[in-house]
Amino acid sequence: MTAWDPAAPLGRPEAVPDAPVTAYIGIGGNLGDARATVERALRALATQLPGCQGLRASSLYRSAPVDAGGPDFVNAVAALQTTLSPLALLHALQALEQAEGRERPYRNAPRTLDLDVLMYGALRLDSPELTVPHPRCHERAFVLLPLAELWPEGVRPDALAAVADQRIERL
């Protein structure tokens, strides 16, 4: 995958790519059997998303909530090839969240399942519904460590050092 370019022009959330794009998806949950939920989500990403294929997944991690409450999270990152537009991918992910009982009573509430578009190729996007790269991924160990498993050249050592104080463990 091409590295993200902060100088790239802004894309459009509804634009369908000419060729498959590598998208990185952050996966997490901290309600119920979070490990089983994350594992189901990985299977769903591999089999239920139209226009998506070639799923690769990181290890599972347990992490303390960041800017959120509740029990520890189980997290992972998945990479997939997609021909969906960024917005269509987001909506497909939200449908998977809903199928797992995701509720949004308030910002950063504990959740059964959270699926975030972290990266969508080299696209830079800032719309009311979706921002990529994810605006806080560089601040979170639960994103950077699993992302580094899948895309080591895409995660800078200084970014990993900056989140070294966040509690996280590979399961």
N, C-alpha and C positions, 0 to 999 in steps of 0.2 A: 504494500500500500504506500502511496505517496504521503509524505509527511504533511501535516496540516500547515498551511501557509497563512499567517496572520495578516498578510497584505493582500490576500485573495479578495476579489470583489464579493460583495454579498450576493448570495444565491436567492432563489425563490423557493418557498416551502412546498409548492405544488408542482415543481418542475420534475418531470419524469426523466431519469437518466437515459442516455443513449446506449450505455452498456452497464452491466452489473457493477455496483459500487460496494465496497467493503464498509459496513456499518458496525460500530462497536456499541453494544448494549450493556448498560449497567443493570444488574439484577440484585434485588435485596428484599428482605422481609424480616419482621420481628414479632409477628403475632401468630399464635397457633404453632403448628409444627413447621417452623420456618425452613428448616433444611429440606423437608419433603416438598414444601411449596416451591422452593428454588429449583429443586431437581425436576419437578413437574413443569415448571416454566421453561427450563432448558429443553426438555422433550418437546414441549409445545412450539418453541422457537424453531426446532429442527423439523417439525412435521406439519404444523398447522398454519404457518404464515404463507399466504400466496406470494409468489414472486420472490421468495427467499430460499436460499440453499447454502450448502457448504458450511454448516455451523461448526465452529471450534469454540471450546469453552475452557475457561481457566479452572483452577482448583476452587473449592469452596473455602470461604474465610468466615471467621466470627469476628465481629468488630463492635466496639462500643458505639452507641448512638452519637452522631455529630449533629448538633443543632436540632435534635429530636429527643423525644422521651421514650420510655418503655424499656423492654429488655434488649439484650444484645441482638444485633442483626446477623443474619447469614447472607453473605454477598458472593457474587461472582461477576465475571464479565464474559460476554459471548461476542464472537465475531461472525458475521454472516455476509453473504453476497446477496444483494437485493436489487431488483428492478423497480421497486416501489419508490414513489416520490418520498421525500423526507416527511411530509405531512401524512401521507398514507401509511407509512411505517409507524409513525407515532400513534395514529388511530388504531392500527392493528395491535400494537403493544397495549394500548389502553383497554382494548377488548379482552385481551388475556388477563389484565389486572382485574377487570370486572368479573370475569369468570371465576377468579379466585377470591371474590368477596371484598375487593378493595373499596374502602370508604375514604372520603376526604373531609372529615369534620372540621379540620383546621390545618393550617400550614405545618408541615413536618410532623403530623400526627403519626403514632405507631401504625404499621400497615401490614396486611397479609402479604402483599406483593407490590414491589415498585420496579418498573421497567423504564429506564431512561436511555434516550438516544445520546450517547456520549460523543460520537464522531460519526460523520457521514461522508466517507471519502475525504477529500481535501476541502469540502464545502465549508464556507463560513456563512452562517444564517442567523438573523436576528429578527424574529417576527413575534407578534403577541402570543402565539401558541407554542413556538419552538425556537430555541436558541442552540446552535451547534457551532463549535464544540460546546459541550455542556459548560455553563459558566463557572461552576465550582469544582469541576473534576480534578483540577490541579491542586486543590486544597485537601483532598480526602484520600487517606491511605486505602480505604476500602474500594476505591476506584483504581488508584495508581498501581498497587501491588498486583491485582489480577490482570490489569491491562498490560503491565510489563511482562507477564507470562506469555501473552499472545503477541505482543508487539514491542519487544525489548528496545528496538531503536527509536520508538516513539515516546518513550518515557525517559526524561533526562534524570541523571543521578542526583542533581541538585533538587529536583522536584521530590524525589523519594526521601532525600535527607530532610526536606522541610516538613514532612509528615511523620517523621520517625518517632515522634512522641505520642502518636495516636495508637491506642491499644487495638491490636489486630493479631489474629493467629490463623494459620492455615489449618483447615480441618482434615 
